Every structure is written in structure tokens, then in C-alpha cells.
């Protein structure tokens, strides 16, 4: 999955960029945080686990 597609999905569900770390950007919904790798292509298994864990639609 493309990184930008995962970020768009997060933002559509109320998540927003909090800060940039060393190798990850940190996104939050105000309560939880989710690190997203700087790589252009996120492995499909990792992306699906993030989507399932955060209940993204």
C-alpha cells in the first residue's frame, strides 16, 4: 500500500499529524498514537494490521 493512501485513510477517520520522528511520522486522534514509516511503500500486511487495529473504514 502506498504511504500516502494510508495517511489519507487515517486523516479521513479523524487522525492528524502530530510530529516527525527519526524514521516514522507520528499520527494521533487525540487519544492514541500510530507511527507511520517514512518508506513510500508500506508492506500490505503492516497496512492491514494498522487498518484493523484502528478500525479504519
Buried (B, 14 or more C-beta within 10 A) or exposed (E): BEBEEBBEBBEEEEBEEBEEEEEBBEBBBEEEEBEBBEEEEBEEEBBEEBBEEBEBE
